[in-house]
Amino acid sequence: MSQAADRYQRLSSTPPGRFLVGRLGLPQSTPLRRYAPGQPLLDGPALVGGAPERRLLSTVEQVLELGGGETLTAVDDGATTPVAAIVFDASGITASEDLRALRDFFSPVITRLGRCGRLLVLGTPPEHAADRRHAVAQRALEGFVRSAAKELRHGATGQLVYVAPGAEEGLESTLRFLLSSKSAYVSGQVIRIGSGASPAPDDWEKPQAGRTVAVTGASRGIGAAIAQTLARDGAHVIAIDIAAQGEDLAKVANAIGGSSLALDVTAADAPATLATHLQERHGGVDVVVHNAGITRDRTLARMKPERWDAVLEVNLSAQERLNEALLGGNLIGEGGRIVTVSSIGGIAGNRGQTNYGASKAGVIGIVETLAPELAQRGATINAVAPGFIETQMTAAMPLVVREGGRRMNSLAQGGLPIDVAETIAWFASPASGGVNGNVVRVCGQSLIGA
Ligand SMILES: NC(=O)c1ccc[n+]([C@@H]2O[C@H](COP(=O)([O-])OP(=O)(O)OC[C@H]3O[C@@H](n4cnc5c(N)ncnc54)[C@H](O)[C@@H]3O)[C@@H](O)[C@H]2O)c1
């Protein structure tokens, strides 16, 4: 993180700074707990509960037990000791009158959620509900969780996970991600888990062992963090970038024991080159991460065709062509993962970014249209939509725009490339076979496009 990024955070964590921030009504910014290998799942006890007829709580309890932490069953016993997570299974709420169970469970205990704590609500996807009233009650969970997440303090986050009936076994990798500090900058998200083989890895610290991963735009920024994180998880990583970035690309690849490939993803022969490389050197690929992306901002009136074309080509059309070649050549098979990088700009839109917004919304279209086909292959496709991430790109923004982007979210700070990379690593895990067709924002619950 740059020095400028910390300054406000450092100031607001001193007693006089905290006083000033409180009096001026400025956002409070807590340094986030982030993952280091060997870290326990939670740094304190978890409080769990559920509505009657629940079907997910036993999986939660198993995962917490494996994580080695203490699990408390919530009773309004007046205890005030901090907890690291509060989890509520709302899957059994079948009518809106019964949503009161959320208030009754959370209200007495919510202030016990500690620094960087986790609030989690589990439900049944409304589209899988037994009847209309059940669907309405389950749909209501979204508004509850998004609002509750905005009330959290001290770096805590909140999410809703909808689990389709029969997909309970596929919940573990998602619980491990959301409860741990790997999800530090993810908040206010709604995640859907469906059926799809989700074999538990032999070692949860090395879920990518024996797998091959290709990452585009890997020479720096978010792409370099993705390459490093997937290598940490045990993968052989093929780091891809344009030839002009060759030196930085080689450094990234060498540091993680991976390999590098100089490739402009927009080149006419890029799909064939990549397909041949993967086939001949690796016999296929397990995970493809489409991270390469550019911006060429101008308002619409001043948008030259070259700026439009460059952004659409790199960010969207090249990805479509690469996917066609890889899927057409059957290079991505059972257990395969495609992960693509969208942006909150593709969800909310951004002045001066009609080209970028179109490309990043198009990326969401790729996920939506390919998810059914990938499910048939026993594979998945998902997208991350980063908000404000501290990179060279955002460091170059004018101060006021930069500070606005950084603070206008529930965590009042920018995210780090590692936060995007950890989210991608969760999608990419063999244990995430039920996570298909999702778009998850890594934006600290940004107010933009919320
Ligand atoms: N930084 C943010 O706040 C932010 C927010 C939302 C989305 N994103 C997205 O995240 C991704 C990574 O962004 P970043 O901030 O790390 O940017 P970056 O500019 O630091 O890195 C992008 C990389 O892509 C490579 N690249 C560009 N064109 C290429 C091509 N034709 N072929 C192969 N590689 C190419 C670049 O050489 C570079 O290494 C992008 O898709 C970006 O749109 C970033």
PDBQT file of the ligand as one rigid body, heavy atoms in Angstrom, charges set to zero:
ROOT
HETATM    1  N1  LIG A 501      -6.779  -1.274 -10.072  1.00  0.00    +0.000 N 
HETATM    2  C1  LIG A 501      -8.081  -1.185  -9.890  1.00  0.00    +0.000 C 
HETATM    3  O1  LIG A 501      -8.545  -0.440  -9.004  1.00  0.00    +0.000 OA
HETATM    4  C2  LIG A 501      -9.032  -1.998 -10.733  1.00  0.00    +0.000 A 
HETATM    5  C3  LIG A 501     -10.393  -1.870 -10.482  1.00  0.00    +0.000 A 
HETATM    6  C4  LIG A 501     -11.293  -2.627 -11.223  1.00  0.00    +0.000 A 
HETATM    7  C5  LIG A 501     -10.834  -3.498 -12.188  1.00  0.00    +0.000 A 
HETATM    8  N2  LIG A 501      -9.507  -3.602 -12.433  1.00  0.00    +0.000 N 
HETATM    9  C6  LIG A 501      -9.095  -4.557 -13.484  1.00  0.00    +0.000 C 
HETATM   10  O2  LIG A 501      -8.099  -5.422 -12.962  1.00  0.00    +0.000 OA
HETATM   11  C7  LIG A 501      -7.247  -5.861 -14.013  1.00  0.00    +0.000 C 
HETATM   12  C8  LIG A 501      -5.804  -5.597 -13.629  1.00  0.00    +0.000 C 
HETATM   13  O3  LIG A 501      -5.658  -4.203 -13.371  1.00  0.00    +0.000 OA
HETATM   14  P1  LIG A 501      -4.334  -3.526 -12.749  1.00  0.00    +0.000 P 
HETATM   15  O4  LIG A 501      -4.804  -2.396 -11.935  1.00  0.00    +0.000 OA
HETATM   16  O5  LIG A 501      -3.459  -4.551 -12.145  1.00  0.00    +0.000 OA
HETATM   17  O6  LIG A 501      -3.734  -2.909 -14.105  1.00  0.00    +0.000 OA
HETATM   18  P2  LIG A 501      -2.225  -2.842 -14.631  1.00  0.00    +0.000 P 
HETATM   19  O7  LIG A 501      -2.258  -1.843 -15.741  1.00  0.00    +0.000 OA
HETATM   20  O8  LIG A 501      -1.270  -2.629 -13.517  1.00  0.00    +0.000 OA
HETATM   21  O9  LIG A 501      -1.994  -4.309 -15.230  1.00  0.00    +0.000 OA
HETATM   22  C9  LIG A 501      -2.632  -4.773 -16.402  1.00  0.00    +0.000 C 
HETATM   23  C10 LIG A 501      -1.699  -5.745 -17.102  1.00  0.00    +0.000 C 
HETATM   24  O10 LIG A 501      -2.332  -6.201 -18.306  1.00  0.00    +0.000 OA
HETATM   25  C11 LIG A 501      -1.334  -6.228 -19.322  1.00  0.00    +0.000 C 
HETATM   26  N3  LIG A 501      -1.918  -6.103 -20.668  1.00  0.00    +0.000 N 
HETATM   27  C12 LIG A 501      -2.482  -4.999 -21.224  1.00  0.00    +0.000 A 
HETATM   28  N4  LIG A 501      -2.820  -5.250 -22.497  1.00  0.00    +0.000 NA
HETATM   29  C13 LIG A 501      -2.475  -6.533 -22.759  1.00  0.00    +0.000 A 
HETATM   30  C14 LIG A 501      -2.574  -7.365 -23.902  1.00  0.00    +0.000 A 
HETATM   31  N5  LIG A 501      -3.076  -6.894 -25.056  1.00  0.00    +0.000 N 
HETATM   32  N6  LIG A 501      -2.106  -8.620 -23.826  1.00  0.00    +0.000 NA
HETATM   33  C15 LIG A 501      -1.578  -9.117 -22.675  1.00  0.00    +0.000 A 
HETATM   34  N7  LIG A 501      -1.463  -8.363 -21.553  1.00  0.00    +0.000 NA
HETATM   35  C16 LIG A 501      -1.903  -7.095 -21.597  1.00  0.00    +0.000 A 
HETATM   36  C17 LIG A 501      -0.466  -5.028 -19.002  1.00  0.00    +0.000 C 
HETATM   37  O11 LIG A 501       0.802  -5.095 -19.676  1.00  0.00    +0.000 OA
HETATM   38  C18 LIG A 501      -0.372  -5.103 -17.502  1.00  0.00    +0.000 C 
HETATM   39  O12 LIG A 501       0.695  -5.916 -17.072  1.00  0.00    +0.000 OA
HETATM   40  C19 LIG A 501      -7.714  -5.119 -15.266  1.00  0.00    +0.000 C 
HETATM   41  O13 LIG A 501      -8.579  -5.951 -16.012  1.00  0.00    +0.000 OA
HETATM   42  C20 LIG A 501      -8.466  -3.927 -14.693  1.00  0.00    +0.000 C 
HETATM   43  O14 LIG A 501      -9.412  -3.431 -15.608  1.00  0.00    +0.000 OA
HETATM   44  C21 LIG A 501      -8.590  -2.871 -11.739  1.00  0.00    +0.000 A 
ENDROOT
TORSDOF 0
